[in-house]
Amino acid sequence: MEFHHFKRTFRKIKKTPSSIIGMFSPRKISMAVSYMFEMSEYEFVHRLTGCSEKKFFRLLEELNSQKKFFNALDKKHKKYLKDSIWERFQPWFRILYILIRIQKPEKMVETGTFSGLSTSIILLAMKKNRGGHLYSIDLPIRNPKKAKKDWILEPLPPGTHPGFAIPNVLRSRWELIEGDSGKNLPKLLEKLGEIEIFFHDSDHSYDHMMMEFGTAWPYIKSRGLLLADNVDWNQSFKDFGKKVGHKQNQKFGFGGILKH
């Protein structure tokens, strides 16, 4: 697009309602462009696991066929939140499911749970693996006064706890530790010893992400994974990868590092 055409388009956008302008914010435009040039979902998984393309698509079809699971998850989610799970479902959930199915972790640690959508995806994969246990750390209450309109930062619904939407059939493989990860993550990892996968999805500030990465890294087994959501919010994921000398992979703002 030539520059004068862009200026005319921008003038029109400035006159549109704020809700529409939000769709064209610099950050969202930048994210959309970066996603276009990122590696494919298969390439992301292949770099971390070495899986074949045939296996990747077989597992993707396996997830897509779980209608009973998604209906149960949606029902529990709507009980406390008005929207459907599909309004919050992230493309990287597919990647997460496939990684768990391939890696078959015996012990996995997650920080940040909220309603339990990504947690449920992990637990479904573990059920299919017929093995594994997930330990989640999350704050029991989010302060409504500090919550923003962005659903990621909204408070938990009254009377609920992190993971309230997780189907009961999956809960036997899950343990929730309520509290701050700064205090609870070191204690949990020391108790568990080595883990196969660590997944960050809590406070996405630079300092907090670096703290969690640095705390979890020594406990991740060789050929294990460090995963994180919203790695495009700051430079922590890239900086940590450089610090430990490992290559970072990114797709949909979801990052993964394979420990050598």
N, C-alpha and C positions, 0 to 999 in steps of 0.2 A: 504494500500500500504506500503511495506517495505521501509525503509529509502534509501537503495541504488537504488531502483527503482525510488524513488522520485528524487534523485540526477541526474539520467540519463535523466529523463523527463525534469528537470529544465535546464540542459545543452542544450537540444534541443530547449526549449522555448527561451533561450538567443540568439540563432542563427536566430530566426524568425524575420520578419519585426516588427517594433514598433507598427503598427496598430493592429497586432495580439497579441503582448505582452500585450497591453492595456486590452485585454479581460481577461487576467489572472493576473491582478494586485492584490496585497494582499488585498486591500480594496474590490474589486469586488468579490474575492473568499470568503472573510469573510462574505460579505453580502449574497451571494448565499447560503452558509452553514447555516447562521442564519435563512434565509427564510424557509429552509427545516424543521426547528424545531419550527417555529412559529405556533401559533394557526391558524385555518382555517379562511377564510373570514366570514363564518357564525358565528363561535365562537366569533370573534371580534365584530361583530354587536350585537350578542345576549348579550354579557357582558355589552354593552353600552345601549341597549334598551329593552332587555328581549323578543325580537321578536321570533316567532316560526320558525322552519326550513321551514315549508310550506310557510309562508309569505315571508321569505327571498328569496327563489327560484322563487316565483311568481313575486316579484319585479325585480329580476335579469333578468328574461325572458322578463319582460316589457321593461327594458332598452335595451336588445338585439334586440328587435323588432323595435326600433326607427330608421329605415333606412333613412327616409326622413330627420330627424333631423341631423344625421351624414353626410349625403350627403351635406346638406346646410352648415354645419360647415366646412366640408372639402373644399368646394368651396371658402368660404370666407378666409379660412386659406391660401390656395394656391395662392390667389390673391397677397399676399405680401411675403409669404415664399414658397420656391420651394417644400418643402417636404409635404407629406400627414400627416394628423392628426394622422394616425395610427403609424407613426414613433415617435410620442411624447406622445401617449396615455399611461397612467399609469394604472397598475392593480388596484390601490387603488381608481381610479375614480368610479369603480363599488360600492365599499364600501360607498363612499361619496354620490352617488345617493341614495342608499338604506337608509342611515341614514337620509337624508333630507326628503325622502318620509315617513319614520316612525315618525320622530320627529315633522314634520310639523311646522317649525319655522315661527313665524310672523315677527321677525326681526333677521337677521343674518349679521355678520360682517366678511369680508375677507380682509387680507392684502396680496398683491402680486397677480397680474392678468396676466401680460404679454399678450399673444395673446388672452387669454380668454377660454381655453379649460376646465379647472376645473370650471371656473365661469359659463360656458354654461351648464355643467352638473348640477350644483346647480340650475340654473334658469329653466332648463327642469323639474327637480323634483318639484320645486315650482309651475310650470304651471300645472303639474299633480295633485298637492295638491289643486289647485285653491285658493292659498293664499300664503302670505309671500313676504318679500322684502329683497333684498340683497344690502348691502353697501360695496363697495370695495375701498381700499386705495392702491395706487401704484404710483411710481415715473413716471413722464411723459416722461423722457428721460434717457436712460442708456448710459454711456460714452463708445463709441466704443474702445477707447484706453485701457480701463480697462477690456473690455470684453474678456473672455476666449473662447476656442473652444467649451467648454461644452455649449450646447444650452440653458441651464437654465440661464446662465449668459450673454447671447448675448444681444446686443442692440436691441431696437425696430426698426422695418423697418422704413425707412424715410417716413415722412408724416403720421405716424399712432399714435394712442394713445392706452393705455392699454385696452385690451378687443376688439380689432379691428375685431376679428373673430366671435364674438357673433352674432348669427342670429337675425335679426331685430325683429322677432316675440317674442323674449324673453326679449327685452330691457325695457319693461314697468315696470318690477319688479326690475330694477337695477339702482343703483346710484353710479357713480364713483367720488371719491375725489382724485384729483391728488396732490401728495406731499408726504413728509416723514411721516411715521406712528408715529414716535416719537413725532411729533407736532400735527398731525391730529387725531390720535386714541383717545387720552384723550378727545378732543373736541367732537368728534362724539359720543362716549359712553355717555358722560354727556348729550348730546342732546337727545339721544335715551332712556336713562334710562336702564331698564333691557333688555337683549337679550337672545335668546334661544341657539344660537350657535356662537362661535367664531372660525375662521379658520385662522391659520398662514401659509403663503406660500410666505413670502418676504425674507428679509435678514436672512440667516441661520447661522449667527454668534451666539456664546453663549450669549453674552451680549444683543444683539438685541432680541433674542428669549425670554430670561428671562424678558426683559422689556415689550414685548408685552403680554406675559402670565400674568405677574403681573398687568398690566394695565387693561386687559380684565376680569380677574377672578372675581372681585367684582361685575361686571355687569351681569354675567351669572346667570340665574335663577336656582333655585333648580331643579334638574333632567335635567339641560341643559348640553351642551357638549363643551369642549375645544378640538379642533382638530388642528393637525399640520402635515405638510409634512417635510420630511428629518430629522426626529427626531434621526436618526442614525448618523448624522454628528457630533454631540457633545453630552454632558451629560445634556444639559439644560432641556430637557423634563423630564428626570428621576429626576433631582434635584428639579424641580418645583413640581412634583408630591409628592415627599417626604416632601417638604416644606409645602404644603397644606394638607398633610395627605390623599391623594387620590391615588387609584391604577391606574397605567398607562397601557394601552393596545397598542400593536404595531403589524403592519402587513405591509409588503412591504415598510418599512421606514415611514409609515403613523401612527401617534399616536392619541389616543383618551382618554380623561378623562371624566368620568361622575361625575358631581358635586352633592354631596349628598344634 
